[in-house]
Amino acid sequence: MIWRTTLLTLMTLTLALTVALSHPARAEGPRILVMGDSLMAMNRLLGGSVAQALGDTLGVPVQDQSVPGARHFFGVPLLNAAGLKISAQLTGGPWDYVVLNGYGNDLMFGCGCGLCTRMMNRLISPDGTAGAIPDLVTKLRATGARVIYTGYLRTPGVMSPVESCGPLGDEMDHRLTLMADRDPGISFVLLSDLVTQDGDRSYHGIDMVHPSVKGSRAIAARIAALITK
């Protein structure tokens, strides 16, 4: 009888260990997906992208699906599937947080940061309720995830392509703020005020368009503060 009890105990322990190994425990902390364009993707090869810095700050794995050059409106299906359309970057889950950005490439390449009223309205209406961005955010919220949407960096006192889009970017940030105000599960992270010192180039790379590693870390810090508050 003793050997039968011992054998049964060993079998039970083996089964429990097998189940545990096939269903590993999830790391403590929120499940986070990052989507968007090169603002998020820059410095990935250096280990210093926004997603990597966010993961380091929070101590959790962060899934990064962002793609340089990505837009909300991209008309090539094969490239859409590769993530050049931001909505196509949604994968896996469930996620506790989806962090994303996007509109810069739509304005820069879609209308040259010039006569962009129609493009802005397609992206997000003046009251923040309609357009490609609110539609995507609504889809993300329907999964149960909280959504954190970011704007873009500016560099006061330095002329760059980003600064030439600045007035349009200010209007887009205003509309995104209105969108976030409608739902406590949505947060908008303003980045236009991140660089405070006039002429400070250190938050941007040499092209003065994309963030430097320092810039990516500063962006991640603002996002992390929302997740941990």
C-alpha positions as CSV (number, residue, x, y, z in Angstrom):
1,M,0.0,0.0,0.0
2,I,2.8,2.4,0.8
3,W,4.4,2.0,-2.6
4,R,1.1,2.6,-4.3
5,T,0.6,5.8,-2.3
6,T,4.1,6.9,-3.1
7,L,3.6,6.1,-6.8
8,L,0.3,8.1,-6.8
9,T,2.0,11.0,-5.2
10,L,4.8,11.0,-7.7
11,M,2.4,10.8,-10.6
12,T,0.4,13.7,-9.1
13,L,3.5,15.8,-8.7
14,T,4.7,15.0,-12.2
15,L,1.3,16.0,-13.7
16,A,1.3,19.3,-11.7
17,L,4.9,20.1,-12.9
18,T,3.9,19.3,-16.5
19,V,0.9,21.6,-16.3
20,A,3.0,24.4,-14.7
21,L,5.7,24.1,-17.4
22,S,3.1,24.2,-20.2
23,H,1.4,27.3,-18.7
24,P,4.3,29.4,-17.4
25,A,3.3,32.1,-15.0
26,R,3.0,35.6,-16.5
27,A,5.5,38.1,-15.4
28,E,4.1,40.5,-12.8
29,G,3.1,43.9,-14.2
30,P,1.0,45.2,-17.0
31,R,0.9,43.7,-20.5
32,I,1.9,46.5,-22.9
33,L,1.8,46.8,-26.7
34,V,3.5,49.7,-28.5
35,M,2.3,50.7,-32.0
36,G,3.1,53.7,-34.2
37,D,5.7,55.2,-36.4
38,S,9.4,56.1,-36.1
39,L,8.9,58.2,-33.0
40,M,8.3,54.9,-31.2
41,A,10.7,52.7,-33.4
42,M,13.8,54.9,-33.4
43,N,16.8,53.7,-31.5
44,R,15.6,50.1,-31.4
45,L,18.9,48.8,-32.7
46,L,20.7,50.6,-29.9
47,G,18.4,49.1,-27.3
48,G,17.0,52.6,-26.6
49,S,13.6,52.8,-28.3
50,V,10.5,54.1,-26.5
51,A,9.3,50.6,-26.0
52,Q,12.6,49.3,-24.7
53,A,13.0,52.3,-22.4
54,L,9.4,51.8,-21.1
55,G,10.1,48.1,-20.4
56,D,13.3,49.0,-18.6
57,T,11.5,51.6,-16.5
58,L,8.6,49.4,-15.5
59,G,10.5,46.1,-15.4
60,V,8.2,44.3,-17.7
61,P,8.4,43.0,-21.3
62,V,6.9,45.4,-23.8
63,Q,5.8,44.2,-27.2
64,D,6.9,46.7,-29.9
65,Q,5.1,46.6,-33.3
66,S,5.9,50.2,-34.3
67,V,7.3,50.7,-37.9
68,P,9.2,53.6,-39.3
69,G,7.2,55.5,-41.9
70,A,3.9,54.1,-40.7
71,R,0.7,56.1,-41.3
72,H,-3.0,55.8,-40.6
73,F,-3.7,56.0,-44.4
74,F,-1.5,53.8,-46.5
75,G,-2.8,52.4,-49.8
76,V,-0.6,49.4,-50.5
77,P,-2.2,46.2,-49.0
78,L,1.1,44.2,-48.8
79,L,2.8,47.1,-47.0
80,N,-0.2,47.6,-44.8
81,A,0.2,44.0,-43.6
82,A,3.8,44.7,-42.9
83,G,2.8,47.4,-40.4
84,L,3.0,50.5,-42.5
85,K,-0.6,51.0,-41.7
86,I,-0.8,51.6,-38.0
87,S,-4.0,49.8,-37.4
88,A,-2.4,46.6,-38.9
89,Q,0.1,46.6,-36.1
90,L,-2.4,45.4,-33.5
91,T,-1.4,41.8,-32.7
92,G,-1.7,39.3,-29.8
93,G,-3.1,40.2,-26.5
94,P,-5.0,40.7,-24.4
95,W,-3.2,43.9,-23.5
96,D,-3.6,46.0,-20.4
97,Y,-2.2,49.1,-22.2
98,V,-1.7,49.9,-25.9
99,V,0.7,52.8,-26.3
100,L,0.7,54.4,-29.8
101,N,1.2,57.5,-31.8
102,G,0.7,58.6,-35.4
103,Y,-0.3,61.4,-37.7
104,G,3.0,62.9,-38.6
105,N,3.7,60.9,-41.7
106,D,0.1,61.5,-42.9
107,L,0.5,65.2,-42.6
108,M,4.1,65.4,-44.0
109,F,3.6,63.0,-46.9
110,G,-0.1,63.2,-47.4
111,C,-0.4,66.9,-47.7
112,G,3.1,68.3,-47.3
113,C,2.2,70.0,-44.0
114,G,0.4,72.6,-46.1
115,L,-3.3,72.5,-47.0
116,C,-4.1,69.8,-44.6
117,T,-7.6,70.5,-43.3
118,R,-9.1,67.7,-45.2
119,M,-6.4,65.2,-44.1
120,M,-6.7,66.4,-40.4
121,N,-10.5,65.9,-40.5
122,R,-10.0,62.4,-42.0
123,L,-7.6,61.6,-39.1
124,I,-9.7,63.2,-36.3
125,S,-12.6,65.6,-36.4
126,P,-12.3,69.0,-34.7
127,D,-14.3,67.8,-31.7
128,G,-12.2,64.6,-31.4
129,T,-15.1,62.2,-31.9
130,A,-14.6,60.9,-35.5
131,G,-11.9,59.8,-38.0
132,A,-9.3,57.2,-38.4
133,I,-7.7,57.8,-35.0
134,P,-10.8,57.7,-32.8
135,D,-12.0,54.7,-34.8
136,L,-8.8,52.8,-34.0
137,V,-8.8,53.9,-30.4
138,T,-12.4,52.8,-30.0
139,K,-11.3,49.4,-31.4
140,L,-8.5,49.2,-29.0
141,R,-10.7,50.1,-26.0
142,A,-13.1,47.4,-27.0
143,T,-10.4,44.8,-26.3
144,G,-10.4,46.1,-22.7
145,A,-7.0,47.8,-23.0
146,R,-6.3,51.3,-21.7
147,V,-5.0,53.5,-24.5
148,I,-2.1,56.0,-24.3
149,Y,-1.7,58.2,-27.4
150,T,1.3,60.5,-27.7
151,G,2.0,63.6,-29.7
152,Y,5.4,64.6,-31.2
153,L,8.5,66.3,-30.0
154,R,9.3,69.9,-30.9
155,T,12.6,71.7,-30.5
156,P,12.0,75.4,-29.8
157,G,14.4,77.7,-31.5
158,V,15.6,75.1,-34.1
159,M,14.1,74.9,-37.6
160,S,13.3,71.4,-38.7
161,P,10.7,69.5,-40.8
162,V,8.9,68.8,-37.5
163,E,8.8,72.5,-36.6
164,S,7.4,73.4,-40.0
165,C,4.5,71.1,-39.2
166,G,4.2,72.7,-35.7
167,P,0.9,74.7,-36.2
168,L,-0.8,71.7,-37.6
169,G,0.6,69.5,-34.9
170,D,-0.7,71.9,-32.3
171,E,-4.2,71.6,-33.7
172,M,-3.9,67.8,-33.9
173,D,-2.7,67.7,-30.2
174,H,-5.8,69.8,-29.3
175,R,-8.1,67.3,-31.1
176,L,-6.4,64.3,-29.5
177,T,-6.8,66.0,-26.1
178,L,-10.6,66.3,-26.7
179,M,-10.7,62.6,-27.7
180,A,-9.0,61.6,-24.5
181,D,-11.2,63.8,-22.4
182,R,-14.2,61.8,-23.4
183,D,-13.0,58.5,-21.9
184,P,-11.1,57.9,-18.7
185,G,-9.5,54.9,-20.3
186,I,-7.7,57.1,-22.9
187,S,-4.8,59.3,-22.1
188,F,-3.1,61.8,-24.4
189,V,0.6,62.5,-23.7
190,L,1.7,65.9,-24.9
191,L,5.3,66.0,-26.1
192,S,5.5,69.4,-27.6
193,D,6.6,70.8,-24.3
194,L,9.1,68.1,-23.4
195,V,12.1,70.1,-24.7
196,T,12.1,73.3,-22.6
197,Q,15.4,74.9,-23.4
198,D,15.6,77.0,-26.5
199,G,17.9,75.4,-29.1
200,D,18.4,72.2,-27.2
201,R,19.1,69.6,-29.9
202,S,19.9,66.7,-27.5
203,Y,16.4,65.2,-27.5
204,H,16.6,64.7,-31.3
205,G,18.8,62.7,-33.6
206,I,21.1,64.4,-36.1
207,D,18.2,64.7,-38.5
208,M,16.2,66.8,-36.0
209,V,13.2,64.7,-36.9
210,H,13.5,61.5,-34.9
211,P,14.2,61.3,-31.1
212,S,17.7,60.6,-29.8
213,V,18.1,57.8,-27.2
214,K,17.7,60.6,-24.6
215,G,14.5,61.7,-26.3
216,S,13.1,58.2,-26.4
217,R,13.8,57.7,-22.7
218,A,12.2,61.0,-21.9
219,I,9.1,60.0,-23.9
220,A,9.0,56.6,-22.1
221,A,9.3,58.3,-18.7
222,R,6.1,60.3,-19.4
223,I,4.3,57.2,-20.5
224,A,5.5,55.2,-17.5
225,A,4.3,57.9,-15.2
226,L,0.7,57.4,-16.5
227,I,0.9,53.7,-16.1
228,T,2.2,53.7,-12.6
229,K,0.2,56.6,-11.1
